[in-house]
Amino acid sequence: RGVHGSELMVIVPMPESGDSDTLLSGPQGKLVSNMLRAMGIAPEQSYTASALPRHMPLADWQGLHAAGLGAVMAHHIALAAPKRLLVLGGEILPLLGLEKRRGVLELAMGDESIHLLASFAPENLLENARLRADLWRRWLEWTGKA
């Protein structure tokens, strides 16, 4: 959900278990909404997507990669055309051809590239204040607001 050409596209691993009509309609969604508000990004300036089409707690990420999920994600990102990406979940990065790590990375998109900040999945961020603080520090450094 979101707008084409958004300031920030947030990609999470999967919808929450209770999601039906709206992506991230539970606690993870509240976390992401609060993060966007703290980052100064209005809902109409953001785009939120999940790598997986449904809640799959024991997803076979390697199998999904082999089945072409990475190409689908790259196409989705290209269609959304965000200025920046926030990837919440390390399992997403290999799908995009990137090393599984936290921090600022660059994603090649044809002749261009897009900068992204990679961090832990929303469920991990909800459980650990230190991880949230680390993400916030990295965000401030990445955006030059530190």
Secondary structure, DSSP 4 states (H G I P E B T S, - for coil): -B-TT-SEEEEESS--TT-SSSTT-SHHHHHHHHHHHHTT--GGGEEEEESSSS--TT--HHHHHHTTHHHHHHHHHHHH--S-EEEE-TTHHHHTT--S-SEEEEEEETTEEEEEEEE--HHHHHH-HHHHHHHHHHHHHHHT--
